Amino acid sequence: MNALANPEVGKFLNENFVCSFQKVATFRIVNGQKQGGNVASYFCAPDGRVLHIIAGPVDAATMLHEAKWVVETTEKAMDECKDDGAKFKAFFRKAHAERLKNEHGLVVEPVTYDLPADPDPDSALTYKDPSGRPLAPKLPPPPVDGPDVSIRAAAPALALQEKEAKADGARDLLDRRGGRWQLGNQGRVHMLLAAHAMNKIETLYGTIFEDILGEKISTKPVEVVTPFPWVNANGEKIRD
């Protein structure tokens, strides 16, 4: 299941991306064993704007498929949009909306423009952690218009995807008509990026970790429980 240990994945990533990692979510270390936590893979432009995200651990085939999709979609967007940044952003958001429809059977209207940013990041209405640092915002995805009936009828594999989505921690989504639909992590990523692709990674990771992966973002990402099991609560060494 360690996709990054796969030689083909490693070769493709090294040829097309610059790889790095950062810890942002809380997990515990109990007697030397990691408990909790999760992982997300972000495919970004050189300036940190997010093209695509994989939410959660995946196998090598999935990682390679998603990485190739990013490269191919970027090349197509560059060819069609030339040097127009607004068109490039709209292209990627439409691409995520299209994958949501084709692979998960749900239709959303991509948001091809951004609302003005908060003019006062130091406003008293901006939530901050105890140290005074603002936490990552929660971003709203576009509302679900409903299912694409023709695709769902023509693709019985969607039934299997829905079954797998339930095992993937999927939560109910409401469409505009009040219908309830199950959508797994990756479908929720496409839904989110149909509105927010090409935004900075610092504006997206909070929604990915807290709303999709269900992890708590913390400025103290690692909590060590009993790091020294041979010492008691009073700091005294326990005799053998």
DRENSEBA-663574 format. One line per field, with one value per residue (C-alpha): x, y, z; chain; residue in three letters; residue number from 1. Coordinates in Angstrom, 1 decimal, padded with zeros to 4 digits, always signed. Last residue first. Example, Ala and Ser with C-alpha at 12.3 -4.5 7.8 and 13.67 -1.06 7.14 Angstrom:
2
xx	(+013.7;+012.3)
yy	(-001.1;-004.5)
zz	(+007.1;+007.8)
vexgu	(A;A)
tivex	(ser;ala)
nuba	(2;1)
END
This chain:
240
xx	(+012.7;+012.5;+010.5;+012.6;+011.0;+009.6;+006.6;+004.3;+006.5;+009.6;+010.3;+007.6;+009.5;+007.4;+004.3;+001.9;+003.5;+001.2;+002.4;+000.9;+001.2;-000.1;-003.1;-005.5;-008.0;-008.6;-011.9;-010.4;-013.0;-014.0;-011.0;-008.0;-009.2;-011.0;-007.9;-005.6;-007.4;-006.5;-002.8;-002.5;-003.2;-006.2;-005.9;-008.9;-011.5;-015.0;-014.7;-011.9;-014.4;-016.5;-013.4;-012.2;-015.6;-015.5;-012.1;-013.3;-016.5;-019.9;-023.3;-026.3;-029.4;-032.1;-033.2;-033.9;-030.7;-028.7;-027.9;-024.7;-024.5;-021.1;-018.5;-016.1;-014.5;-016.6;-019.7;-017.7;-017.0;-020.7;-021.2;-018.3;-019.9;-023.1;-021.2;-019.8;-023.3;-022.4;-025.1;-027.9;-025.7;-024.4;-027.9;-029.3;-026.6;-027.4;-028.3;-027.4;-024.9;-024.0;-020.5;-018.0;-017.7;-014.2;-013.4;-010.5;-007.0;-006.3;-005.3;-002.3;-002.9;-001.1;-004.5;-005.7;-007.4;-011.0;-011.4;-014.4;-012.0;-010.6;-006.9;-007.4;-009.1;-010.0;-011.4;-010.8;-013.1;-015.1;-013.3;-014.4;-015.1;-017.3;-018.1;-021.8;-022.2;-023.5;-023.1;-022.5;-019.4;-016.8;-018.2;-020.0;-017.2;-014.6;-016.4;-016.6;-012.9;-012.2;-014.4;-012.4;-009.2;-010.4;-011.7;-008.3;-006.6;-009.1;-008.3;-004.6;-004.6;-001.1;-002.2;-005.6;-005.9;-002.3;-001.7;-004.9;-004.0;-000.6;-002.1;-004.7;-002.0;+000.2;-002.6;-004.1;-000.7;-000.4;-003.9;-003.2;+000.2;-001.3;-004.1;-001.8;+000.6;-002.1;-003.8;-003.6;-006.0;-007.3;-005.6;-005.5;-005.4;-004.2;-003.4;-001.7;+001.7;+003.7;+005.2;+001.7;+000.5;-000.3;-001.3;-001.2;-003.2;-002.3;-003.9;-003.5;-004.4;-002.1;+001.7;+003.4;+006.5;+004.7;+001.8;+002.5;-000.5;-001.7;-002.6;-002.7;-000.3;+002.9;+004.7;+006.1;+008.1;+008.3;+009.3;+007.2;+007.4;+010.4;+010.7;+007.0;+007.1;+010.2;+008.8;+005.5;+007.3;+009.6;+006.8;+007.9;+005.7;+002.6;+003.1;+000.0)
yy	(-004.2;-001.0;+001.9;+005.1;+008.0;+010.9;+011.2;+009.7;+006.6;+006.1;+002.8;+003.6;+006.7;+008.3;+007.6;+009.3;+011.5;+014.0;+015.0;+017.9;+020.7;+023.6;+021.4;+020.4;+017.8;+015.0;+014.0;+013.2;+015.3;+018.2;+018.5;+017.4;+018.5;+021.7;+022.8;+022.0;+024.3;+027.9;+027.1;+025.2;+028.4;+028.4;+026.9;+024.5;+026.1;+025.6;+022.4;+021.7;+021.0;+018.6;+016.8;+016.3;+015.1;+012.5;+011.5;+011.1;+009.2;+010.5;+009.2;+011.0;+012.5;+014.3;+017.7;+019.2;+021.2;+018.1;+017.0;+015.1;+012.1;+011.2;+008.8;+007.1;+005.0;+002.0;+004.0;+005.1;+001.5;+000.8;+004.0;+003.0;-000.4;+001.2;+003.5;+000.4;+000.0;+002.8;+003.5;+004.3;+006.4;+008.3;+009.0;+010.1;+012.6;+012.9;+016.2;+019.9;+019.4;+022.6;+024.1;+023.3;+025.6;+026.3;+026.0;+028.4;+027.4;+028.6;+032.2;+032.5;+034.3;+031.7;+030.5;+029.7;+032.3;+032.7;+035.8;+037.9;+040.2;+041.2;+040.8;+039.3;+042.5;+042.7;+039.2;+038.0;+039.0;+036.0;+033.8;+032.9;+029.7;+028.1;+024.7;+023.8;+020.5;+017.1;+013.8;+010.4;+009.5;+008.9;+010.9;+013.6;+014.2;+013.9;+016.6;+018.9;+018.4;+019.3;+022.4;+023.6;+023.0;+024.9;+027.8;+028.3;+028.2;+030.7;+033.1;+032.6;+033.5;+032.7;+030.0;+028.7;+025.8;+024.6;+025.3;+023.6;+020.5;+020.3;+020.8;+018.1;+015.6;+016.3;+016.2;+013.0;+011.4;+012.1;+010.7;+007.4;+007.0;+007.4;+005.0;+002.3;+002.7;+002.2;+005.0;+006.8;+009.6;+012.5;+012.8;+016.4;+018.3;+021.6;+023.5;+026.8;+026.6;+029.0;+026.1;+024.7;+022.1;+018.4;+017.8;+014.4;+013.9;+011.7;+010.6;+010.7;+008.1;+006.0;+005.8;+003.2;+004.0;+003.2;+005.4;+008.0;+010.1;+011.9;+015.5;+016.9;+019.4;+017.4;+018.6;+016.8;+017.5;+016.4;+018.4;+017.1;+015.8;+013.5;+012.7;+011.9;+009.6;+007.7;+007.3;+006.0;+003.5;+002.4;+001.9;+003.0;+006.1;+004.0;+002.3;+000.0)
zz	(+036.9;+038.9;+037.5;+037.2;+038.9;+036.9;+039.1;+036.5;+036.3;+034.1;+032.2;+029.7;+028.4;+025.7;+027.7;+025.3;+022.7;+021.0;+017.6;+015.6;+018.1;+016.0;+015.4;+012.7;+013.8;+011.4;+009.8;+006.4;+004.4;+006.7;+009.0;+006.8;+003.4;+004.6;+006.5;+003.6;+001.2;+002.1;+002.8;-000.5;-002.4;-004.7;-008.2;-007.6;-005.3;-006.7;-008.7;-006.2;-003.4;-005.5;-006.9;-003.3;-002.1;-004.8;-003.6;+000.0;-000.6;-001.7;-000.5;-001.8;-000.2;-002.2;-000.9;-004.3;-004.4;-003.6;+000.0;+000.8;+003.1;+004.4;+003.1;+005.6;+002.9;+003.6;+002.5;-000.6;-001.5;-001.8;-003.8;-006.1;-006.6;-007.7;-009.9;-011.7;-013.2;-015.6;-018.2;-015.8;-013.6;-016.6;-018.0;-014.6;-013.8;-010.2;-008.5;-008.6;-005.8;-004.1;-004.8;-002.0;+001.0;+002.3;+006.0;+006.7;+007.9;+011.4;+012.2;+014.4;+017.7;+019.9;+021.3;+017.8;+015.6;+014.3;+012.1;+013.3;+015.3;+011.9;+011.5;+008.0;+006.9;+003.2;+003.3;-000.3;-003.1;-004.5;-007.0;-010.5;-012.4;-009.7;-011.3;-011.5;-009.8;-011.1;-009.4;-011.1;-009.2;-012.0;-014.9;-012.9;-010.3;-013.1;-015.1;-012.0;-011.5;-015.2;-014.9;-012.0;-014.0;-017.0;-014.9;-013.4;-016.8;-018.2;-015.4;-015.8;-019.5;-020.8;-023.3;-022.3;-024.7;-024.7;-021.0;-020.1;-022.1;-020.5;-017.1;-017.7;-018.8;-015.9;-013.3;-014.8;-014.8;-011.0;-010.4;-012.3;-010.6;-007.2;-008.0;-009.3;-006.3;-003.7;-001.9;+001.5;+002.3;+000.3;-003.1;-004.2;-007.5;-009.1;-005.9;-006.0;-004.4;-006.7;-008.7;-009.4;-007.0;-006.6;-003.0;-001.4;+001.8;+004.8;+008.0;+011.7;+014.3;+016.4;+015.9;+018.0;+020.2;+023.5;+022.4;+019.8;+019.1;+016.0;+015.3;+011.8;+010.1;+009.3;+006.1;+003.0;-000.1;-003.7;-006.8;-009.6;-013.2;-013.5;-009.8;-009.6;-012.7;-011.4;-007.9;-009.2;-011.4;-008.6;-006.0;-002.6;-002.9;-003.2;+000.2;+000.0)
vexgu	(A;A;A;A;A;A;A;A;A;A;A;A;A;A;A;A;A;A;A;A;A;A;A;A;A;A;A;A;A;A;A;A;A;A;A;A;A;A;A;A;A;A;A;A;A;A;A;A;A;A;A;A;A;A;A;A;A;A;A;A;A;A;A;A;A;A;A;A;A;A;A;A;A;A;A;A;A;A;A;A;A;A;A;A;A;A;A;A;A;A;A;A;A;A;A;A;A;A;A;A;A;A;A;A;A;A;A;A;A;A;A;A;A;A;A;A;A;A;A;A;A;A;A;A;A;A;A;A;A;A;A;A;A;A;A;A;A;A;A;A;A;A;A;A;A;A;A;A;A;A;A;A;A;A;A;A;A;A;A;A;A;A;A;A;A;A;A;A;A;A;A;A;A;A;A;A;A;A;A;A;A;A;A;A;A;A;A;A;A;A;A;A;A;A;A;A;A;A;A;A;A;A;A;A;A;A;A;A;A;A;A;A;A;A;A;A;A;A;A;A;A;A;A;A;A;A;A;A;A;A;A;A;A;A;A;A;A;A;A;A)
tivex	(asp;arg;ile;lys;glu;gly;asn;ala;asn;val;trp;pro;phe;pro;thr;val;val;glu;val;pro;lys;thr;ser;ile;lys;glu;gly;leu;ile;asp;glu;phe;ile;thr;gly;tyr;leu;thr;glu;ile;lys;asn;met;ala;his;ala;ala;leu;leu;met;his;val;arg;gly;gln;asn;gly;leu;gln;trp;arg;gly;gly;arg;arg;asp;leu;leu;asp;arg;ala;gly;asp;ala;lys;ala;glu;lys;glu;gln;leu;ala;leu;ala;pro;ala;ala;ala;arg;ile;ser;val;asp;pro;gly;asp;val;pro;pro;pro;pro;leu;lys;pro;ala;leu;pro;arg;gly;ser;pro;asp;lys;tyr;thr;leu;ala;ser;asp;pro;asp;pro;asp;ala;pro;leu;asp;tyr;thr;val;pro;glu;val;val;leu;gly;his;glu;asn;lys;leu;arg;glu;ala;his;ala;lys;arg;phe;phe;ala;lys;phe;lys;ala;gly;asp;asp;lys;cys;glu;asp;met;ala;lys;glu;thr;thr;glu;val;val;trp;lys;ala;glu;his;leu;met;thr;ala;ala;asp;val;pro;gly;ala;ile;ile;his;leu;val;arg;gly;asp;pro;ala;cys;phe;tyr;ser;ala;val;asn;gly;gly;gln;lys;gln;gly;asn;val;ile;arg;phe;thr;ala;val;lys;gln;phe;ser;cys;val;phe;asn;glu;asn;leu;phe;lys;gly;val;glu;pro;asn;ala;leu;ala;asn;met)
nuba	(240;239;238;237;236;235;234;233;232;231;230;229;228;227;226;225;224;223;222;221;220;219;218;217;216;215;214;213;212;211;210;209;208;207;206;205;204;203;202;201;200;199;198;197;196;195;194;193;192;191;190;189;188;187;186;185;184;183;182;181;180;179;178;177;176;175;174;173;172;171;170;169;168;167;166;165;164;163;162;161;160;159;158;157;156;155;154;153;152;151;150;149;148;147;146;145;144;143;142;141;140;139;138;137;136;135;134;133;132;131;130;129;128;127;126;125;124;123;122;121;120;119;118;117;116;115;114;113;112;111;110;109;108;107;106;105;104;103;102;101;100;99;98;97;96;95;94;93;92;91;90;89;88;87;86;85;84;83;82;81;80;79;78;77;76;75;74;73;72;71;70;69;68;67;66;65;64;63;62;61;60;59;58;57;56;55;54;53;52;51;50;49;48;47;46;45;44;43;42;41;40;39;38;37;36;35;34;33;32;31;30;29;28;27;26;25;24;23;22;21;20;19;18;17;16;15;14;13;12;11;10;9;8;7;6;5;4;3;2;1)
END
